[in-house]
Amino acid sequence: MTQKHTLGPWTADFEGEDDYDGVPITAKDRDRYVPVANVPVYYADRPEREANARLIASAPELKEQRDELLEALEALLLQALQSELNSASHEYGSEAIDNARAAIAKAKGETL
């Protein structure tokens, strides 16, 4: 699968925050930092801006963990299906996987 977003890690540069531009989110590309996003000053008060900036900056790591968690969940569901656990568990697991896939597709700009 081809990576379509800027590779991580991303960093929220609170030192770079100013009264006009907000909190810049950057990624290191070889020997330089490139802009990824910005949480504007007018958007919210400082604690909320910083929380939003941390959340945005954690996106690459969250994506990686999401992918690993979905793989583990699919493996567990397959194992449960093979051991013939009750059907309610199967439906719940399948629904959780479908919901995760839908959220992933939305984040990628794709449709299922």
Secondary structure, 3 states (H helix, E strand, C coil): CCCCCCCCCEEECHHHCECCCEEEEEEEECCEEEEEEEECHHHCCHHHHHHHHHHHHCHHHHHHHHHHHHHHHHHHHHHHHHCCCCHHHHHHHHHHHHHHHHHHHHHHCCCC
